[in-house]
């Protein structure tokens, strides 16, 4: 019985990796920065589809007239729920910088004469 319990306990304690979809938690048009975030429950490990996250940030940047978004820095992980010395939940923030100038092809191609 013990030989079956030990692997099950090890598997439980190792946590599981879950694909997370970050959402916009802060955006500043003046500085051209977009912050995306997601939460992790105890023992969870999160992975993010970088293409999807970049698309979310780029859409926000394009609403402000920028061409694209570029990820910078490392993810910022903060313990959001603490019990004693244990971190029960974490929040993760990804930062993006808006870059370039978007060109509106409908107005750029129109003759001005």
Secondary structure, 3 states (H helix, E strand, C coil): CHHHHHHHHHHHHCCEEEEECCEEEEEECCCCEEEEEEEEECCEEEEECHHHHHHHHHHHHHHCCCCEEEEEEEEEEEEEEEECCEEEEEEEEEEEEEECCCCCHHHHCCCCC
